């Protein structure tokens, strides 16, 4: 318990004194995970909407692939992204390996199936009669789609929360494609793992507390937005 207490005290001291390295790591974590979540929304919500409302051959197979992707191991994503970004890989000419952009790509790949799968599930739960009623009232296709998304807004925001939670706590893929480079790609999760490997458990506990606090505050804001009347 003494170790836990010292870690909590160190976390409080880091936040109060304004430790520049901790603030840099925390801001990078928020920027990387926030950007990855936004990208996953841009891909996941439209794709999930198509899966929910469009009938085509192979739709169930595609849904099963998306549902499988919701539990995709981050280390697998990190491995394949790093292979593609190697100098000898198909995208090696971009020079993105061991940069924040590589972490964003990996985290977006992790979060996109989660957002798409939860979006499809949320829209499929809406009563089909509501869609027919909206069309009967003269709504255009775009208006009908907007109203359906608005009807499922609580579940959609839950998808956003789930997507962000999956990437902000991820460490395997970030370590593999980012490399944990100080001042460039070091985020809270990779920094915590590094401090544990060095035996600095009080610092690791402090970083974990800051990570949980960051995750909670972001989730709290999304929850308040979700429950807003």
N, C-alpha and C positions, 0 to 999 in steps of 0.2 A: 504493500500500500504506500510505502514511502516513495517508491519509484513513480507511482501514479501521481502522487501529490506533487512531487518535484516536476513532473511533466506538465501538470496543470498550471503550476506557478510559472514555469518557463514560457508556456503558451501565452499566459496573461502578460508577462513581461515583454515578450516579443511584440505583442499587439500594442501595448501602451507606449513602449519606447520607440516604436516605429522602425523595427529592424528592416533595413533596406532590402536585404536578400529575401526575407520572408515575404515582404510586400511584393517584390518582383515576381517571386514564384506564385504567390496567390493570384495576382493580376493575370499572369500568363495562363494559369489554370482556368480562370474564369473566361478569359478571352478565347482560349482554344476550345474548351468544352461548350461555351455559348455559341461559337461559330459552327462547330460540328452539329450541335442540336438544330440550329437554324437551317443548315443544309439538309439535314435529315427530314425536316418539316417540308422543305421545298420539293423533295423527292417523295417522301413517304405519304403525305396526305393526298396528293393527286393520284398516286399509284393505288393507295388503299381505297380511294373513292371509285376508281375504275373497277377494281376487284369486287366492290360491293354492289355496284349498279349495272355492270355490263356482263352480259352472258356471251361466252365464246368458248370454243373447244379448248380443253386443257386448263380451264379456269380453276377447277378444284386442285389440280396438280400444282398450279402456280401458287394457290393459297397455302398448300402444304409446304412448299418451298419457303414462302415468306414466314410461316409459323415456325419452321425449323430454324430460319435465320434469326428469330427472336431469341433463341438460346445458343447462338453461335459463339464458341469459345473465343475470347479476345486474342489469345496467343495464335490461333489459327489465322485470324484476320491480320495480325501483325506480321506473321510469316509470309503470307501471300503478298501483302502490300510491300514489304521490304524486298521481296523477289522482283516485283515489278519495278521498284524504284532503284534497284542496284544499277551500277554503271553499265553492266552488261545486260540489264533487263530492258523490256520494251519501252519503259518510261524513264530510263536512266539519263537520257539527254536533258531532262528537266532539272536535274540536280536538286531534288527535293528531299532526299534521304538525310536524316538527322537534322531536320528543320521543323519548326512549328507547323508548317503546312502539311508535312507528312503525318503528324499526329492528328491533325484535323481530318485528313482523309480517312485514316484508320478509324477514328471515333465516329465519323459520319457513316461509314460502312456498318459499324456495330449498331448505331441507333436507328438507321433507316428501316430495317425490317421490323423493329419494335413499333415504330410510329405507323408504318404501313399496316401491320397486322392488327393493331388496336384500332386504327381508323376504320378498316374494313369491318371489324367486329362491331364497332359502335354504330356504323351506318346500317348494317344488316339487321340490327335490333329495332330499327324504326319501323313502325307499322306501314306496310306497303299502301294501305288505304290513304294515309296522309299524303303520300306523293301523288296519288291519283286526285285527291281533293285539291291540292295546290294547283295541279295542271287544269282541273276543271274550272278553277277561278280565274283562269286566263294568264297564269304566270308563264314567262318565257323559260327556256331551258336553263339559262344562267340564274334567273331568279329562283327557280325551283331548287337548283343545286345549292345556292346560298342559304335558302331557308332550311334545307335538310342538314347542312353543316351547322347552322345555328341551333337546330334542334338537338344535335348531338354534341354541343359545345363542351358539356361537362366531361364526357368521355374523351373528347379530343384533347382537352387540356390535361387530362390524366395521361394521355399518350405522350404529351410534351414532358410532363414530370417524369414519366418512366424513362423516356429517351435521355433526358439530361442526367438522371440518376445513374443510368448505365454507363455513361461516358465519363462523368466527373469522378467516379470511383474506380475506373479502369486503370490497370497498371501494365499488364503484359504487352499489349500492342504498343502502348506509348513508349515503353522501354525499348522495344525491338526496332521501331521506326524512328524514334527520336533520339535514343542514345543517352538520355539524361545528361546533356551537356550544360554545364553551369553557365548561367546568363543567357542561354539560348533556348534549350528544350527541357529544362528541368521544371517539372510541375510538382504539385504537392504529393501525389502518390509515389512517383519515382524517387523524390527526395526522401520520403519516409522509408522506403525500402533500402535506400543507400545508407541512411543513418542506422538502421537496424543491423545491416551488414558490418558497419563500423563499430557496433557495440554502444552507440550513443542512444540508449533507449529513452532517456529523458527528452532529448530533442525529437526523437521519432514520435513519442507520445504527444509532444507539443504540436508537431505538424499534423498529426492525426486529429487533434482537437480542432485546429484551425480548419482542416478539410471538412470535418463534420459540421462546424459552424457555418462555413461557406455554403455547403449543400443545404443545410436547414434554412438559411435565410433566403436562398434562391427558391427553394421549394415552398417556403411560406408565402413569398410574393406570388408565385404561380397559383397556390391554393386560394389566396385572397382574390386573385383575378378570376379563378374558377367559380368561387362561391358568391361573387359580386352579383347583386340583384339589379 
